[in-house]
Amino acid sequence: MNHDGSTLSRRTLLQSAVLAGGTCALGPVMNTAAAQENAAPALSMGNVILFQGDSITDAGRNKDAPDANNMGALGNGYAQMIASQLLGVHSGLKLQCYNRGISGNKVPDLDARWQADTVDLKPNVLSILIGVNDIWHKLSGKYDGTVADYEEGFAQLLAKTVPALPGVKLVICEPFVLRCGAVTDEWFPEFIERRAAARRVADLAGATWVPFQSMFDDAVNDETPPEYWAGDGVHPTMAGHALMAKTWLEVTGLG
Amino acid sequence: MNHDGSTLSRRTLLQSAVLAGGTCALGPVMNTAAAQENAAPALSMGNVILFQGDSITDAGRNKDAPDANNMGALGNGYAQMIASQLLGVHSGLKLQCYNRGISGNKVPDLDARWQADTVDLKPNVLSILIGVNDIWHKLSGKYDGTVADYEEGFAQLLAKTVPALPGVKLVICEPFVLRCGAVTDEWFPEFIERRAAARRVADLAGATWVPFQSMFDDAVNDETPPEYWAGDGVHPTMAGHALMAKTWLEVTGLG
């Protein structure tokens, strides 16, 4: 953890919250969230687990089935793999698992649908993976959000989430890319800066951080090139999703 | 294992093979298969893993994507969960995983499409789950196959598979039902007889047996009623599929 980075980030984010006229004091809320996260039991009876994000989370889910634990509605990716394992292992807890990832989403897209698609579901565990489109759409000229926009937008999203969902366990997944397919040198070093920004946002919120980038970096070798894990560098293969699910369950300790 | 049952069955099946004019001597082929299975390494470079069966295996797979390791083409069920975990764990082996389950299939339906959908894919590991429609469609008046028809048809399917796929590792999954939904008293005791028939076929073929019925029987309790694992008594929920995947990986030792 880069404590210097976190300190600088906290100041920037506090300023952002003030400038944005936020109704909560970001710092204290985040400290409370951190305390709650540390003290929270693993999973309790009736807990709601929600996966939010972009196409990586979406993973071809059936959006016509809004009910919990619906097989097709969880998609074919890491969210479904995690949810099914949680439902299998914690069979007595009557867990409710949802996927609300939507392909192409960036932080502002999450923000626009946050109340209906996140807060109203009252998750006890909220897992978010967002960021790759924030840079990808910028590189392709469809969006002009900067790294600072990403960090501030993401932080503000969490700042309004924590008071709306008392006791929520936040899980922030590291945005990642593999060096292949659509991922060219043009993505760097900005993508590294965006990962660092996501990490600062997670730390400030007291969230559990799932290090998907270092996980994939460790998994790439001569026998398993980047394409094995994500054919286009962005969207994981089945193997990539399985690795993500395994790491998510290990890091959160919820498996 | 019911050795008396196996002995009786072997005689019946040998007779069946002779009557059917099979080109191989069923006994020796099966003994060879058993020896191969015991001696086989877990998984090797480039191995093909194929899941065959009915709707439980199908699990909503995209049938327009015939290539290996295609996320949507593996469906949303136990086959996809197993395949993704194998691909994630054995990342250096260049495994190729296929799902060719088709909703509504019985043994005769598998037989009719066996060459194209099984033999031509040259699986090194062939996992089969078949049998619930063989009784369900009979109970609903759409089919008239007896328990003996099921046993003989299943045994003959394997008898022609083993010589066509030298060294194949056979995994036979126990047909199962949960006592809820569509599964009424009318299913018994015939369903129990059909499970025993599948077990005899598996033993005779030297296949690995995955005991899904006892697994689900053990999983049902006051907190997790039958519906938690299979809403209609036949088609598993996400939790049910996850439990199946976990058991399959444990029993086969391939995880």
Interface residues (C-beta under 8 A of the other chain):
Chain A: A59 G60 N69 M71 G72 L74 N76 G77 Q80 M81 A83 S84 Q85 L87 G88 V89 S91 G92 C97 A219 N221 E223 T224 Y228 T237 M238 A239 G240 H241 A242 L243 A245 K246
Chain B: A59 G60 N69 N70 M71 G72 L74 N76 G77 Q80 M81 A83 S84 Q85 L87 G88 V89 S91 G92 C97 A219 E223 T224 Y228 T237 M238 A239 G240 H241 A242 L243 A245 K246
